[in-house]
Amino acid sequence: MEYFKCHAGELAYVFGDVSSELEERDGLDVPFSQLVIDYWTAFVRTGNPNPDLAFLKARGYTNTVAQVLGKGLWAPVDPASPRLSLLQWGARESMEAFQDLQQCEVLGFPLDYFEA
């Protein structure tokens, strides 16, 4: 079942520490952590969060390959039509509409707030 995702709840997944700190929920915590790490390290290596499929296949990272092929590419944000990629195991949609635009506008944080 779906579960509540809270701020900083991703840290164990990002740092690959799910097996030592958390009780296994559904058998997908470790593969999901692998997926998150593969996105993060692709971004660190190349500036693009989409991992190279040849790189993944050469290393036998079949879990991530299957997820990336099923989900599609993580696209850059287009301010005219902002979309984001949700990190969700088994997702079949690569990008979804921003969910909190009205809240951000009310708080005075438009999409270009942090532009230099």
Secondary structure per residue as TSV (DSSP state, phi and psi in degrees):
chain	resnum	aa	ss	phi	psi
A	1	M	-	360.0	156.2
A	2	E	-	-63.3	151.1
A	3	Y	-	-135.2	159.3
A	4	F	-	-71.3	131.0
A	5	K	-	-107.4	121.1
A	6	C	-	-113.0	161.5
A	7	H	T	-57.8	134.4
A	8	A	T	76.6	-2.4
A	9	G	T	-69.1	-13.5
A	10	E	T	-85.8	-10.8
A	11	L	H	-59.9	-42.5
A	12	A	H	-63.7	-34.1
A	13	Y	H	-72.2	-43.9
A	14	V	H	-63.9	-36.1
A	15	F	T	-98.6	9.5
A	16	G	T	65.3	33.9
A	17	D	-	-114.7	26.3
A	18	V	H	-71.6	-31.0
A	19	S	H	-76.5	-20.6
A	20	S	H	-96.6	-25.4
A	21	E	H	-103.2	-35.4
A	22	L	S	-111.7	149.3
A	23	E	-	-74.3	135.6
A	24	E	-	-61.3	128.9
A	25	R	S	-91.5	-50.0
A	26	D	S	-144.8	12.0
A	27	G	S	82.3	1.2
A	28	L	-	-112.2	-1.1
A	29	D	H	-61.1	-46.1
A	30	V	H	-68.5	-48.6
A	31	P	H	-60.1	-37.3
A	32	F	H	-65.3	-40.8
A	33	S	H	-61.5	-40.5
A	34	Q	H	-60.2	-42.6
A	35	L	H	-61.4	-48.0
A	36	V	H	-60.8	-44.7
A	37	I	H	-63.4	-39.5
A	38	D	H	-65.9	-38.3
A	39	Y	H	-63.8	-47.3
A	40	W	H	-63.6	-46.7
A	41	T	H	-70.1	-31.2
A	42	A	H	-62.2	-42.6
A	43	F	H	-63.7	-42.1
A	44	V	H	-64.3	-42.7
A	45	R	H	-69.8	-38.9
A	46	T	H	-124.1	-13.2
A	47	G	S	83.9	3.6
A	48	N	-	-127.3	124.6
A	49	P	S	-72.6	-10.0
A	50	N	S	-78.4	114.1
A	51	P	-	-70.3	146.5
A	52	D	-	-71.1	121.2
A	53	L	H	-62.1	-35.8
A	54	A	H	-64.6	-40.3
A	55	F	H	-59.8	-47.0
A	56	L	H	-66.1	-44.4
A	57	K	H	-64.5	-39.3
A	58	A	H	-62.7	-26.6
A	59	R	T	-98.8	-0.3
A	60	G	T	76.3	25.4
A	61	Y	-	-84.9	65.4
A	62	T	H	-66.3	-32.5
A	63	N	H	-60.8	-47.7
A	64	T	H	-68.1	-41.3
A	65	V	H	-55.7	-48.2
A	66	A	H	-61.5	-41.3
A	67	Q	H	-67.9	-43.3
A	68	V	H	-65.7	-42.0
A	69	L	H	-64.9	-36.5
A	70	G	H	-75.3	-32.8
A	71	K	H	-90.1	-35.7
A	72	G	-	94.8	-174.3
A	73	L	-	-84.0	151.6
A	74	W	-	-86.9	110.7
A	75	A	-	-91.7	151.9
A	76	P	-	-63.2	155.2
A	77	V	-	-72.9	131.3
A	78	D	-	-106.0	110.6
A	79	P	T	-57.1	-26.4
A	80	A	T	-72.9	-27.9
A	81	S	S	-146.8	72.9
A	82	P	-	-66.2	131.5
A	83	R	E	-136.7	156.7
A	84	L	E	-134.9	162.7
A	85	S	-	-104.2	122.6
A	86	L	-	-87.6	131.6
A	87	L	-	-83.7	101.6
A	88	Q	-	-144.0	125.9
A	89	W	T	-63.8	133.2
A	90	G	T	80.6	8.6
A	91	A	-	-62.2	140.2
A	92	R	-	-112.2	3.1
A	93	E	-	-120.2	129.7
A	94	S	S	-76.6	-38.0
A	95	M	-	-137.5	144.3
A	96	E	E	-128.5	157.5
A	97	A	E	-63.3	146.1
A	98	F	-	-54.7	140.2
A	99	Q	S	-99.2	-18.2
A	100	D	-	-121.6	27.3
A	101	L	H	-60.3	-44.5
A	102	Q	H	-62.7	-41.9
A	103	Q	H	-62.7	-42.3
A	104	C	H	-63.4	-41.0
A	105	E	H	-64.8	-43.2
A	106	V	H	-60.7	-39.0
A	107	L	T	-79.1	-6.1
A	108	G	T	83.3	26.5
A	109	F	-	-119.4	75.7
A	110	P	-	-67.6	170.0
A	111	L	T	-59.1	-28.1
A	112	D	T	-94.3	13.3
A	113	Y	T	-56.5	-41.0
A	114	F	T	-96.7	9.6
A	115	E	-	-69.2	144.1
A	116	A	-	-75.9	360.0
